[in-house]
Amino acid sequence: MSDIEDVTFKLIHSHPEGVLQSELWKLLKIDSRKCSRVVKKMLDADRINRVEYKKNGVKTFLLKAKKIAVDPNLLIAGDELIPCINCEEECSVEDCPHLMDWMYQLAIEEFEKE
């Protein structure tokens, strides 16, 4: 993926309500034709949704970023699901006691296997 596509996706993603394509090219400081090509590539890659939208009687499109599914393999270690999935505590990764206990338990299990 090109830099302009990454920048475009981040910009669209930062606006949960969506971005009008007629405004996008101005925000990106590129011409409208280049913007249309970038939007087409992102649509083809299934990264955004585009819905017809009328503003002041002029047809344009509302662009919204699609949510990216999390790879479930990133949430599991061994047979254990990461404890952060349903945790409601306010903490940081660096000092979460539940996460540290989980990692220690995984390390112990791995050590015992050897």
Secondary structure, DSSP 8 states (H G I E B T S, - for coil): --HHHHHHHHHHHT-TT-EEHHHHHHHHTS-HHHHHHHHHHHHHTT-EEEEEEEETTEEEEEEEE------GGGGEETTEE-GGGG------GGG-HHHHHHHHHHHHHHHHH-
